Amino acid sequence: MDASKISLASIAINTVLSGASGGAAVLFMTLKKFGKTDPSMTMNGVLAGPIFD
């Protein structure tokens, strides 16, 4: 696939949004469970978000 394909935009947006939602989910989960946020766990959620897309 080259960069001129129109489907590349939807793939990129989907990947970015899944990373953001994974990070947000872990952020709120750690806030509820531990009473404070954990940056390392949040970044793991950002990295793992696109895997479960």
mmCIF entry with sequence, helices, sheets and N, C-alpha, C, O atoms, coordinates in Angstrom:
data_MODEL
# 
_entry.id   MODEL 
# 
_entity.id                         1 
_entity.type                       polymer 
_entity.pdbx_number_of_molecules   1 
# 
_entity_poly.entity_id                      1 
_entity_poly.type                           'polypeptide(L)' 
_entity_poly.nstd_linkage                   no 
_entity_poly.nstd_monomer                   no 
_entity_poly.pdbx_seq_one_letter_code       MDASKISLASIAINTVLSGASGGAAVLFMTLKKFGKTDPSMTMNGVLAGPIFD 
_entity_poly.pdbx_seq_one_letter_code_can   MDASKISLASIAINTVLSGASGGAAVLFMTLKKFGKTDPSMTMNGVLAGPIFD 
_entity_poly.pdbx_strand_id                 A 
# 
loop_
_entity_poly_seq.entity_id 
_entity_poly_seq.num 
_entity_poly_seq.mon_id 
_entity_poly_seq.hetero 
1 1  MET n 
1 2  ASP n 
1 3  ALA n 
1 4  SER n 
1 5  LYS n 
1 6  ILE n 
1 7  SER n 
1 8  LEU n 
1 9  ALA n 
1 10 SER n 
1 11 ILE n 
1 12 ALA n 
1 13 ILE n 
1 14 ASN n 
1 15 THR n 
1 16 VAL n 
1 17 LEU n 
1 18 SER n 
1 19 GLY n 
1 20 ALA n 
1 21 SER n 
1 22 GLY n 
1 23 GLY n 
1 24 ALA n 
1 25 ALA n 
1 26 VAL n 
1 27 LEU n 
1 28 PHE n 
1 29 MET n 
1 30 THR n 
1 31 LEU n 
1 32 LYS n 
1 33 LYS n 
1 34 PHE n 
1 35 GLY n 
1 36 LYS n 
1 37 THR n 
1 38 ASP n 
1 39 PRO n 
1 40 SER n 
1 41 MET n 
1 42 THR n 
1 43 MET n 
1 44 ASN n 
1 45 GLY n 
1 46 VAL n 
1 47 LEU n 
1 48 ALA n 
1 49 GLY n 
1 50 PRO n 
1 51 ILE n 
1 52 PHE n 
1 53 ASP n 
# 
_struct_asym.id          A 
_struct_asym.entity_id   1 
# 
loop_
_struct_conf.conf_type_id 
_struct_conf.id 
_struct_conf.pdbx_PDB_helix_id 
_struct_conf.beg_label_comp_id 
_struct_conf.beg_label_asym_id 
_struct_conf.beg_label_seq_id 
_struct_conf.pdbx_beg_PDB_ins_code 
_struct_conf.end_label_comp_id 
_struct_conf.end_label_asym_id 
_struct_conf.end_label_seq_id 
_struct_conf.pdbx_end_PDB_ins_code 
_struct_conf.beg_auth_comp_id 
_struct_conf.beg_auth_asym_id 
_struct_conf.beg_auth_seq_id 
_struct_conf.end_auth_comp_id 
_struct_conf.end_auth_asym_id 
_struct_conf.end_auth_seq_id 
_struct_conf.pdbx_PDB_helix_class 
_struct_conf.details 
_struct_conf.pdbx_PDB_helix_length 
HELX_P HELX_P1 AA1 SER A 7  ? PHE A 34 ? SER A 7  PHE A 34 1 ? 28 
HELX_P HELX_P2 AA2 PRO A 39 ? ALA A 48 ? PRO A 39 ALA A 48 1 ? 10 
HELX_P HELX_P3 AA3 GLY A 49 ? PHE A 52 ? GLY A 49 PHE A 52 5 ? 4  
# 
_struct_conf_type.id          HELX_P 
_struct_conf_type.criteria    ? 
_struct_conf_type.reference   ? 
# 
loop_
_atom_site.group_PDB 
_atom_site.id 
_atom_site.type_symbol 
_atom_site.label_atom_id 
_atom_site.label_alt_id 
_atom_site.label_comp_id 
_atom_site.label_asym_id 
_atom_site.label_entity_id 
_atom_site.label_seq_id 
_atom_site.pdbx_PDB_ins_code 
_atom_site.Cartn_x 
_atom_site.Cartn_y 
_atom_site.Cartn_z 
_atom_site.occupancy 
_atom_site.B_iso_or_equiv 
_atom_site.pdbx_formal_charge 
_atom_site.auth_seq_id 
_atom_site.auth_comp_id 
_atom_site.auth_asym_id 
_atom_site.auth_atom_id 
_atom_site.pdbx_PDB_model_num 
ATOM 1   N N  . MET A 1 1  ? 0.849   -1.164 0.000  1.00 0.00 ? 1  MET A N  1 
ATOM 2   C CA . MET A 1 1  ? 0.000   0.000  0.000  1.00 0.00 ? 1  MET A CA 1 
ATOM 3   C C  . MET A 1 1  ? 0.901   1.236  0.000  1.00 0.00 ? 1  MET A C  1 
ATOM 4   O O  . MET A 1 1  ? 1.879   1.298  0.745  1.00 0.00 ? 1  MET A O  1 
ATOM 5   N N  . ASP A 1 2  ? 0.572   2.199  -0.823 1.00 0.00 ? 2  ASP A N  1 
ATOM 6   C CA . ASP A 1 2  ? 1.340   3.434  -0.833 1.00 0.00 ? 2  ASP A CA 1 
ATOM 7   C C  . ASP A 1 2  ? 0.534   4.548  -0.164 1.00 0.00 ? 2  ASP A C  1 
ATOM 8   O O  . ASP A 1 2  ? -0.637  4.362  0.168  1.00 0.00 ? 2  ASP A O  1 
ATOM 9   N N  . ALA A 1 3  ? 1.161   5.690  0.028  1.00 0.00 ? 3  ALA A N  1 
ATOM 10  C CA . ALA A 1 3  ? 0.550   6.775  0.783  1.00 0.00 ? 3  ALA A CA 1 
ATOM 11  C C  . ALA A 1 3  ? -0.543  7.501  0.013  1.00 0.00 ? 3  ALA A C  1 
ATOM 12  O O  . ALA A 1 3  ? -1.219  8.357  0.583  1.00 0.00 ? 3  ALA A O  1 
ATOM 13  N N  . SER A 1 4  ? -0.736  7.188  -1.253 1.00 0.00 ? 4  SER A N  1 
ATOM 14  C CA . SER A 1 4  ? -1.766  7.879  -2.011 1.00 0.00 ? 4  SER A CA 1 
ATOM 15  C C  . SER A 1 4  ? -3.145  7.226  -1.887 1.00 0.00 ? 4  SER A C  1 
ATOM 16  O O  . SER A 1 4  ? -4.124  7.763  -2.404 1.00 0.00 ? 4  SER A O  1 
ATOM 17  N N  . LYS A 1 5  ? -3.235  6.101  -1.225 1.00 0.00 ? 5  LYS A N  1 
ATOM 18  C CA . LYS A 1 5  ? -4.526  5.421  -1.050 1.00 0.00 ? 5  LYS A CA 1 
ATOM 19  C C  . LYS A 1 5  ? -5.388  6.185  -0.051 1.00 0.00 ? 5  LYS A C  1 
ATOM 20  O O  . LYS A 1 5  ? -4.885  6.663  0.966  1.00 0.00 ? 5  LYS A O  1 
ATOM 21  N N  . ILE A 1 6  ? -6.660  6.299  -0.330 1.00 0.00 ? 6  ILE A N  1 
ATOM 22  C CA . ILE A 1 6  ? -7.585  7.011  0.548  1.00 0.00 ? 6  ILE A CA 1 
ATOM 23  C C  . ILE A 1 6  ? -7.834  6.229  1.831  1.00 0.00 ? 6  ILE A C  1 
ATOM 24  O O  . ILE A 1 6  ? -8.182  6.828  2.848  1.00 0.00 ? 6  ILE A O  1 
ATOM 25  N N  . SER A 1 7  ? -7.670  4.925  1.815  1.00 0.00 ? 7  SER A N  1 
ATOM 26  C CA . SER A 1 7  ? -7.908  4.120  3.015  1.00 0.00 ? 7  SER A CA 1 
ATOM 27  C C  . SER A 1 7  ? -6.846  4.350  4.082  1.00 0.00 ? 7  SER A C  1 
ATOM 28  O O  . SER A 1 7  ? -7.058  3.998  5.242  1.00 0.00 ? 7  SER A O  1 
ATOM 29  N N  . LEU A 1 8  ? -5.719  4.927  3.716  1.00 0.00 ? 8  LEU A N  1 
ATOM 30  C CA . LEU A 1 8  ? -4.667  5.194  4.690  1.00 0.00 ? 8  LEU A CA 1 
ATOM 31  C C  . LEU A 1 8  ? -5.136  6.170  5.760  1.00 0.00 ? 8  LEU A C  1 
ATOM 32  O O  . LEU A 1 8  ? -4.742  6.046  6.920  1.00 0.00 ? 8  LEU A O  1 
ATOM 33  N N  . ALA A 1 9  ? -5.960  7.128  5.397  1.00 0.00 ? 9  ALA A N  1 
ATOM 34  C CA . ALA A 1 9  ? -6.469  8.102  6.366  1.00 0.00 ? 9  ALA A CA 1 
ATOM 35  C C  . ALA A 1 9  ? -7.322  7.426  7.427  1.00 0.00 ? 9  ALA A C  1 
ATOM 36  O O  . ALA A 1 9  ? -7.173  7.714  8.615  1.00 0.00 ? 9  ALA A O  1 
ATOM 37  N N  . SER A 1 10 ? -8.205  6.538  7.020  1.00 0.00 ? 10 SER A N  1 
ATOM 38  C CA . SER A 1 10 ? -9.056  5.869  8.007  1.00 0.00 ? 10 SER A CA 1 
ATOM 39  C C  . SER A 1 10 ? -8.251  4.916  8.883  1.00 0.00 ? 10 SER A C  1 
ATOM 40  O O  . SER A 1 10 ? -8.574  4.740  10.058 1.00 0.00 ? 10 SER A O  1 
ATOM 41  N N  . ILE A 1 11 ? -7.220  4.304  8.336  1.00 0.00 ? 11 ILE A N  1 
ATOM 42  C CA . ILE A 1 11 ? -6.356  3.432  9.133  1.00 0.00 ? 11 ILE A CA 1 
ATOM 43  C C  . ILE A 1 11 ? -5.598  4.248  10.169 1.00 0.00 ? 11 ILE A C  1 
ATOM 44  O O  . ILE A 1 11 ? -5.495  3.836  11.325 1.00 0.00 ? 11 ILE A O  1 
ATOM 45  N N  . ALA A 1 12 ? -5.067  5.399  9.770  1.00 0.00 ? 12 ALA A N  1 
ATOM 46  C CA . ALA A 1 12 ? -4.324  6.250  10.693 1.00 0.00 ? 12 ALA A CA 1 
ATOM 47  C C  . ALA A 1 12 ? -5.223  6.803  11.794 1.00 0.00 ? 12 ALA A C  1 
ATOM 48  O O  . ALA A 1 12 ? -4.839  6.811  12.964 1.00 0.00 ? 12 ALA A O  1 
ATOM 49  N N  . ILE A 1 13 ? -6.411  7.263  11.429 1.00 0.00 ? 13 ILE A N  1 
ATOM 50  C CA . ILE A 1 13 ? -7.347  7.808  12.426 1.00 0.00 ? 13 ILE A CA 1 
ATOM 51  C C  . ILE A 1 13 ? -7.770  6.713  13.395 1.00 0.00 ? 13 ILE A C  1 
ATOM 52  O O  . ILE A 1 13 ? -7.847  6.949  14.601 1.00 0.00 ? 13 ILE A O  1 
ATOM 53  N N  . ASN A 1 14 ? -8.043  5.525  12.883 1.00 0.00 ? 14 ASN A N  1 
ATOM 54  C CA . ASN A 1 14 ? -8.455  4.417  13.729 1.00 0.00 ? 14 ASN A CA 1 
ATOM 55  C C  . ASN A 1 14 ? -7.357  4.045  14.720 1.00 0.00 ? 14 ASN A C  1 
ATOM 56  O O  . ASN A 1 14 ? -7.644  3.768  15.884 1.00 0.00 ? 14 ASN A O  1 
ATOM 57  N N  . THR A 1 15 ? -6.120  4.034  14.278 1.00 0.00 ? 15 THR A N  1 
ATOM 58  C CA . THR A 1 15 ? -4.997  3.695  15.146 1.00 0.00 ? 15 THR A CA 1 
ATOM 59  C C  . THR A 1 15 ? -4.798  4.751  16.231 1.00 0.00 ? 15 THR A C  1 
ATOM 60  O O  . THR A 1 15 ? -4.571  4.413  17.393 1.00 0.00 ? 15 THR A O  1 
ATOM 61  N N  . VAL A 1 16 ? -4.881  6.011  15.861 1.00 0.00 ? 16 VAL A N  1 
ATOM 62  C CA . VAL A 1 16 ? -4.709  7.093  16.837 1.00 0.00 ? 16 VAL A CA 1 
ATOM 63  C C  . VAL A 1 16 ? -5.832  7.081  17.872 1.00 0.00 ? 16 VAL A C  1 
ATOM 64  O O  . VAL A 1 16 ? -5.582  7.223  19.069 1.00 0.00 ? 16 VAL A O  1 
ATOM 65  N N  . LEU A 1 17 ? -7.065  6.912  17.407 1.00 0.00 ? 17 LEU A N  1 
ATOM 66  C CA . LEU A 1 17 ? -8.192  6.909  18.338 1.00 0.00 ? 17 LEU A CA 1 
ATOM 67  C C  . LEU A 1 17 ? -8.183  5.695  19.267 1.00 0.00 ? 17 LEU A C  1 
ATOM 68  O O  . LEU A 1 17 ? -8.574  5.806  20.429 1.00 0.00 ? 17 LEU A O  1 
ATOM 69  N N  . SER A 1 18 ? -7.745  4.549  18.770 1.00 0.00 ? 18 SER A N  1 
ATOM 70  C CA . SER A 1 18 ? -7.697  3.383  19.648 1.00 0.00 ? 18 SER A CA 1 
ATOM 71  C C  . SER A 1 18 ? -6.605  3.533  20.702 1.00 0.00 ? 18 SER A C  1 
ATOM 72  O O  . SER A 1 18 ? -6.778  3.083  21.834 1.00 0.00 ? 18 SER A O  1 
ATOM 73  N N  . GLY A 1 19 ? -5.492  4.154  20.348 1.00 0.00 ? 19 GLY A N  1 
ATOM 74  C CA . GLY A 1 19 ? -4.458  4.431  21.341 1.00 0.00 ? 19 GLY A CA 1 
ATOM 75  C C  . GLY A 1 19 ? -4.938  5.417  22.397 1.00 0.00 ? 19 GLY A C  1 
ATOM 76  O O  . GLY A 1 19 ? -4.669  5.247  23.586 1.00 0.00 ? 19 GLY A O  1 
ATOM 77  N N  . ALA A 1 20 ? -5.648  6.444  21.957 1.00 0.00 ? 20 ALA A N  1 
ATOM 78  C CA . ALA A 1 20 ? -6.176  7.442  22.894 1.00 0.00 ? 20 ALA A CA 1 
ATOM 79  C C  . ALA A 1 20 ? -7.218  6.833  23.828 1.00 0.00 ? 20 ALA A C  1 
ATOM 80  O O  . ALA A 1 20 ? -7.231  7.126  25.024 1.00 0.00 ? 20 ALA A O  1 
ATOM 81  N N  . SER A 1 21 ? -8.083  5.992  23.289 1.00 0.00 ? 21 SER A N  1 
ATOM 82  C CA . SER A 1 21 ? -9.108  5.390  24.143 1.00 0.00 ? 21 SER A CA 1 
ATOM 83  C C  . SER A 1 21 ? -8.500  4.365  25.099 1.00 0.00 ? 21 SER A C  1 
ATOM 84  O O  . SER A 1 21 ? -8.969  4.223  26.228 1.00 0.00 ? 21 SER A O  1 
ATOM 85  N N  . GLY A 1 22 ? -7.477  3.659  24.666 1.00 0.00 ? 22 GLY A N  1 
ATOM 86  C CA . GLY A 1 22 ? -6.788  2.732  25.570 1.00 0.00 ? 22 GLY A CA 1 
ATOM 87  C C  . GLY A 1 22 ? -6.110  3.462  26.714 1.00 0.00 ? 22 GLY A C  1 
ATOM 88  O O  . GLY A 1 22 ? -6.164  3.023  27.863 1.00 0.00 ? 22 GLY A O  1 
ATOM 89  N N  . GLY A 1 23 ? -5.471  4.581  26.393 1.00 0.00 ? 23 GLY A N  1 
ATOM 90  C CA . GLY A 1 23 ? -4.831  5.376  27.437 1.00 0.00 ? 23 GLY A CA 1 
ATOM 91  C C  . GLY A 1 23 ? -5.835  5.979  28.402 1.00 0.00 ? 23 GLY A C  1 
ATOM 92  O O  . GLY A 1 23 ? -5.613  5.980  29.612 1.00 0.00 ? 23 GLY A O  1 
ATOM 93  N N  . ALA A 1 24 ? -6.941  6.492  27.873 1.00 0.00 ? 24 ALA A N  1 
ATOM 94  C CA . ALA A 1 24 ? -7.967  7.089  28.725 1.00 0.00 ? 24 ALA A CA 1 
ATOM 95  C C  . ALA A 1 24 ? -8.612  6.041  29.631 1.00 0.00 ? 24 ALA A C  1 
ATOM 96  O O  . ALA A 1 24 ? -8.885  6.310  30.801 1.00 0.00 ? 24 ALA A O  1 
ATOM 97  N N  . ALA A 1 25 ? -8.853  4.851  29.091 1.00 0.00 ? 25 ALA A N  1 
ATOM 98  C CA . ALA A 1 25 ? -9.466  3.789  29.897 1.00 0.00 ? 25 ALA A CA 1 
ATOM 99  C C  . ALA A 1 25 ? -8.572  3.400  31.065 1.00 0.00 ? 25 ALA A C  1 
ATOM 100 O O  . ALA A 1 25 ? -9.043  3.248  32.192 1.00 0.00 ? 25 ALA A O  1 
ATOM 101 N N  . VAL A 1 26 ? -7.285  3.240  30.793 1.00 0.00 ? 26 VAL A N  1 
ATOM 102 C CA . VAL A 1 26 ? -6.352  2.863  31.865 1.00 0.00 ? 26 VAL A CA 1 
ATOM 103 C C  . VAL A 1 26 ? -6.171  4.016  32.853 1.00 0.00 ? 26 VAL A C  1 
ATOM 104 O O  . VAL A 1 26 ? -6.032  3.788  34.055 1.00 0.00 ? 26 VAL A O  1 
ATOM 105 N N  . LEU A 1 27 ? -6.172  5.247  32.351 1.00 0.00 ? 27 LEU A N  1 
ATOM 106 C CA . LEU A 1 27 ? -6.036  6.410  33.226 1.00 0.00 ? 27 LEU A CA 1 
ATOM 107 C C  . LEU A 1 27 ? -7.161  6.447  34.250 1.00 0.00 ? 27 LEU A C  1 
ATOM 108 O O  . LEU A 1 27 ? -6.917  6.615  35.445 1.00 0.00 ? 27 LEU A O  1 
ATOM 109 N N  . PHE A 1 28 ? -8.398  6.289  33.779 1.00 0.00 ? 28 PHE A N  1 
ATOM 110 C CA . PHE A 1 28 ? -9.532  6.326  34.698 1.00 0.00 ? 28 PHE A CA 1 
ATOM 111 C C  . PHE A 1 28 ? -9.598  5.079  35.580 1.00 0.00 ? 28 PHE A C  1 
ATOM 112 O O  . PHE A 1 28 ? -10.034 5.152  36.730 1.00 0.00 ? 28 PHE A O  1 
ATOM 113 N N  . MET A 1 29 ? -9.171  3.943  35.048 1.00 0.00 ? 29 MET A N  1 
ATOM 114 C CA . MET A 1 29 ? -9.174  2.729  35.849 1.00 0.00 ? 29 MET A CA 1 
ATOM 115 C C  . MET A 1 29 ? -8.187  2.816  37.011 1.00 0.00 ? 29 MET A C  1 
ATOM 116 O O  . MET A 1 29 ? -8.513  2.431  38.134 1.00 0.00 ? 29 MET A O  1 
ATOM 117 N N  . THR A 1 30 ? -6.975  3.325  36.742 1.00 0.00 ? 30 THR A N  1 
ATOM 118 C CA . THR A 1 30 ? -5.998  3.458  37.827 1.00 0.00 ? 30 THR A CA 1 
ATOM 119 C C  . THR A 1 30 ? -6.409  4.563  38.803 1.00 0.00 ? 30 THR A C  1 
ATOM 120 O O  . THR A 1 30 ? -6.131  4.470  39.998 1.00 0.00 ? 30 THR A O  1 
ATOM 121 N N  . LEU A 1 31 ? -7.063  5.600  38.301 1.00 0.00 ? 31 LEU A N  1 
ATOM 122 C CA . LEU A 1 31 ? -7.539  6.655  39.191 1.00 0.00 ? 31 LEU A CA 1 
ATOM 123 C C  . LEU A 1 31 ? -8.584  6.117  40.160 1.00 0.00 ? 31 LEU A C  1 
ATOM 124 O O  . LEU A 1 31 ? -8.581  6.465  41.341 1.00 0.00 ? 31 LEU A O  1 
ATOM 125 N N  . LYS A 1 32 ? -9.471  5.275  39.663 1.00 0.00 ? 32 LYS A N  1 
ATOM 126 C CA . LYS A 1 32 ? -10.507 4.702  40.525 1.00 0.00 ? 32 LYS A CA 1 
ATOM 127 C C  . LYS A 1 32 ? -9.927  3.670  41.492 1.00 0.00 ? 32 LYS A C  1 
ATOM 128 O O  . LYS A 1 32 ? -10.317 3.618  42.658 1.00 0.00 ? 32 LYS A O  1 
ATOM 129 N N  . LYS A 1 33 ? -8.997  2.852  41.004 1.00 0.00 ? 33 LYS A N  1 
ATOM 130 C CA . LYS A 1 33 ? -8.478  1.761  41.832 1.00 0.00 ? 33 LYS A CA 1 
ATOM 131 C C  . LYS A 1 33 ? -7.483  2.246  42.887 1.00 0.00 ? 33 LYS A C  1 
ATOM 132 O O  . LYS A 1 33 ? -7.545  1.816  44.039 1.00 0.00 ? 33 LYS A O  1 
ATOM 133 N N  . PHE A 1 34 ? -6.571  3.134  42.501 1.00 0.00 ? 34 PHE A N  1 
ATOM 134 C CA . PHE A 1 34 ? -5.500  3.550  43.402 1.00 0.00 ? 34 PHE A CA 1 
ATOM 135 C C  . PHE A 1 34 ? -5.673  4.956  43.964 1.00 0.00 ? 34 PHE A C  1 
ATOM 136 O O  . PHE A 1 34 ? -4.937  5.342  44.872 1.00 0.00 ? 34 PHE A O  1 
ATOM 137 N N  . GLY A 1 35 ? -6.618  5.728  43.455 1.00 0.00 ? 35 GLY A N  1 
ATOM 138 C CA . GLY A 1 35 ? -6.823  7.080  43.933 1.00 0.00 ? 35 GLY A CA 1 
ATOM 139 C C  . GLY A 1 35 ? -5.907  8.102  43.288 1.00 0.00 ? 35 GLY A C  1 
ATOM 140 O O  . GLY A 1 35 ? -6.030  9.294  43.570 1.00 0.00 ? 35 GLY A O  1 
ATOM 141 N N  . LYS A 1 36 ? -5.010  7.681  42.448 1.00 0.00 ? 36 LYS A N  1 
ATOM 142 C CA . LYS A 1 36 ? -4.131  8.586  41.702 1.00 0.00 ? 36 LYS A CA 1 
ATOM 143 C C  . LYS A 1 36 ? -3.774  7.925  40.375 1.00 0.00 ? 36 LYS A C  1 
ATOM 144 O O  . LYS A 1 36 ? -3.897  6.710  40.215 1.00 0.00 ? 36 LYS A O  1 
ATOM 145 N N  . THR A 1 37 ? -3.336  8.733  39.445 1.00 0.00 ? 37 THR A N  1 
ATOM 146 C CA . THR A 1 37 ? -3.006  8.193  38.130 1.00 0.00 ? 37 THR A CA 1 
ATOM 147 C C  . THR A 1 37 ? -1.583  7.634  38.129 1.00 0.00 ? 37 THR A C  1 
ATOM 148 O O  . THR A 1 37 ? -0.738  8.057  38.918 1.00 0.00 ? 37 THR A O  1 
ATOM 149 N N  . ASP A 1 38 ? -1.338  6.699  37.253 1.00 0.00 ? 38 ASP A N  1 
ATOM 150 C CA . ASP A 1 38 ? -0.020  6.089  37.107 1.00 0.00 ? 38 ASP A CA 1 
ATOM 151 C C  . ASP A 1 38 ? 0.431   6.273  35.661 1.00 0.00 ? 38 ASP A C  1 
ATOM 152 O O  . ASP A 1 38 ? -0.103  5.626  34.760 1.00 0.00 ? 38 ASP A O  1 
ATOM 153 N N  . PRO A 1 39 ? 1.415   7.153  35.429 1.00 0.00 ? 39 PRO A N  1 
ATOM 154 C CA . PRO A 1 39 ? 1.831   7.430  34.052 1.00 0.00 ? 39 PRO A CA 1 
ATOM 155 C C  . PRO A 1 39 ? 2.346   6.213  33.293 1.00 0.00 ? 39 PRO A C  1 
ATOM 156 O O  . PRO A 1 39 ? 2.102   6.089  32.093 1.00 0.00 ? 39 PRO A O  1 
ATOM 157 N N  . SER A 1 40 ? 3.056   5.314  33.973 1.00 0.00 ? 40 SER A N  1 
ATOM 158 C CA . SER A 1 40 ? 3.593   4.150  33.266 1.00 0.00 ? 40 SER A CA 1 
ATOM 159 C C  . SER A 1 40 ? 2.476   3.205  32.824 1.00 0.00 ? 40 SER A C  1 
ATOM 160 O O  . SER A 1 40 ? 2.539   2.649  31.727 1.00 0.00 ? 40 SER A O  1 
ATOM 161 N N  . MET A 1 41 ? 1.478   3.020  33.647 1.00 0.00 ? 41 MET A N  1 
ATOM 162 C CA . MET A 1 41 ? 0.353   2.171  33.255 1.00 0.00 ? 41 MET A CA 1 
ATOM 163 C C  . MET A 1 41 ? -0.476  2.840  32.160 1.00 0.00 ? 41 MET A C  1 
ATOM 164 O O  . MET A 1 41 ? -1.005  2.163  31.279 1.00 0.00 ? 41 MET A O  1 
ATOM 165 N N  . THR A 1 42 ? -0.588  4.166  32.215 1.00 0.00 ? 42 THR A N  1 
ATOM 166 C CA . THR A 1 42 ? -1.324  4.890  31.178 1.00 0.00 ? 42 THR A CA 1 
ATOM 167 C C  . THR A 1 42 ? -0.638  4.740  29.824 1.00 0.00 ? 42 THR A C  1 
ATOM 168 O O  . THR A 1 42 ? -1.302  4.524  28.810 1.00 0.00 ? 42 THR A O  1 
ATOM 169 N N  . MET A 1 43 ? 0.676   4.853  29.808 1.00 0.00 ? 43 MET A N  1 
ATOM 170 C CA . MET A 1 43 ? 1.407   4.688  28.544 1.00 0.00 ? 43 MET A CA 1 
ATOM 171 C C  . MET A 1 43 ? 1.299   3.254  28.031 1.00 0.00 ? 43 MET A C  1 
ATOM 172 O O  . MET A 1 43 ? 1.263   3.037  26.820 1.00 0.00 ? 43 MET A O  1 
ATOM 173 N N  . ASN A 1 44 ? 1.246   2.280  28.925 1.00 0.00 ? 44 ASN A N  1 
ATOM 174 C CA . ASN A 1 44 ? 1.009   0.900  28.496 1.00 0.00 ? 44 ASN A CA 1 
ATOM 175 C C  . ASN A 1 44 ? -0.372  0.775  27.850 1.00 0.00 ? 44 ASN A C  1 
ATOM 176 O O  . ASN A 1 44 ? -0.533  0.035  26.880 1.00 0.00 ? 44 ASN A O  1 
ATOM 177 N N  . GLY A 1 45 ? -1.360  1.485  28.372 1.00 0.00 ? 45 GLY A N  1 
ATOM 178 C CA . GLY A 1 45 ? -2.687  1.483  27.766 1.00 0.00 ? 45 GLY A CA 1 
ATOM 179 C C  . GLY A 1 45 ? -2.688  2.119  26.389 1.00 0.00 ? 45 GLY A C  1 
ATOM 180 O O  . GLY A 1 45 ? -3.386  1.655  25.487 1.00 0.00 ? 45 GLY A O  1 
ATOM 181 N N  . VAL A 1 46 ? -1.901  3.191  26.220 1.00 0.00 ? 46 VAL A N  1 
ATOM 182 C CA . VAL A 1 46 ? -1.787  3.837  24.904 1.00 0.00 ? 46 VAL A CA 1 
ATOM 183 C C  . VAL A 1 46 ? -1.153  2.883  23.902 1.00 0.00 ? 46 VAL A C  1 
ATOM 184 O O  . VAL A 1 46 ? -1.586  2.812  22.752 1.00 0.00 ? 46 VAL A O  1 
ATOM 185 N N  . LEU A 1 47 ? -0.134  2.154  24.328 1.00 0.00 ? 47 LEU A N  1 
ATOM 186 C CA . LEU A 1 47 ? 0.544   1.225  23.426 1.00 0.00 ? 47 LEU A CA 1 
ATOM 187 C C  . LEU A 1 47 ? -0.293  -0.012 23.147 1.00 0.00 ? 47 LEU A C  1 
ATOM 188 O O  . LEU A 1 47 ? -0.234  -0.566 22.049 1.00 0.00 ? 47 LEU A O  1 
ATOM 189 N N  . ALA A 1 48 ? -1.068  -0.449 24.122 1.00 0.00 ? 48 ALA A N  1 
ATOM 190 C CA . ALA A 1 48 ? -1.861  -1.670 23.943 1.00 0.00 ? 48 ALA A CA 1 
ATOM 191 C C  . ALA A 1 48 ? -3.201  -1.395 23.265 1.00 0.00 ? 48 ALA A C  1 
ATOM 192 O O  . ALA A 1 48 ? -3.835  -2.323 22.764 1.00 0.00 ? 48 ALA A O  1 
ATOM 193 N N  . GLY A 1 49 ? -3.639  -0.149 23.239 1.00 0.00 ? 49 GLY A N  1 
ATOM 194 C CA . GLY A 1 49 ? -4.933  0.186  22.625 1.00 0.00 ? 49 GLY A CA 1 
ATOM 195 C C  . GLY A 1 49 ? -5.068  -0.274 21.198 1.00 0.00 ? 49 GLY A C  1 
ATOM 196 O O  . GLY A 1 49 ? -6.072  -0.904 20.867 1.00 0.00 ? 49 GLY A O  1 
ATOM 197 N N  . PRO A 1 50 ? -4.101  0.008  20.321 1.00 0.00 ? 50 PRO A N  1 
ATOM 198 C CA . PRO A 1 50 ? -4.243  -0.438 18.920 1.00 0.00 ? 50 PRO A CA 1 
ATOM 199 C C  . PRO A 1 50 ? -4.194  -1.952 18.740 1.00 0.00 ? 50 PRO A C  1 
ATOM 200 O O  . PRO A 1 50 ? -4.636  -2.456 17.707 1.00 0.00 ? 50 PRO A O  1 
ATOM 201 N N  . ILE A 1 51 ? -3.676  -2.678 19.705 1.00 0.00 ? 51 ILE A N  1 
ATOM 202 C CA . ILE A 1 51 ? -3.624  -4.142 19.593 1.00 0.00 ? 51 ILE A CA 1 
ATOM 203 C C  . ILE A 1 51 ? -5.037  -4.728 19.629 1.00 0.00 ? 51 ILE A C  1 
ATOM 204 O O  . ILE A 1 51 ? -5.336  -5.685 18.915 1.00 0.00 ? 51 ILE A O  1 
ATOM 205 N N  . PHE A 1 52 ? -5.905  -4.146 20.466 1.00 0.00 ? 52 PHE A N  1 
ATOM 206 C CA . PHE A 1 52 ? -7.257  -4.649 20.631 1.00 0.00 ? 52 PHE A CA 1 
ATOM 207 C C  . PHE A 1 52 ? -8.242  -3.995 19.696 1.00 0.00 ? 52 PHE A C  1 
ATOM 208 O O  . PHE A 1 52 ? -9.452  -4.126 19.881 1.00 0.00 ? 52 PHE A O  1 
ATOM 209 N N  . ASP A 1 53 ? -7.752  -3.300 18.704 1.00 0.00 ? 53 ASP A N  1 
ATOM 210 C CA . ASP A 1 53 ? -8.589  -2.585 17.743 1.00 0.00 ? 53 ASP A CA 1 
ATOM 211 C C  . ASP A 1 53 ? -9.389  -3.531 16.881 1.00 0.00 ? 53 ASP A C  1 
ATOM 212 O O  . ASP A 1 53 ? -10.147 -3.088 16.018 1.00 0.00 ? 53 ASP A O  1 
# 
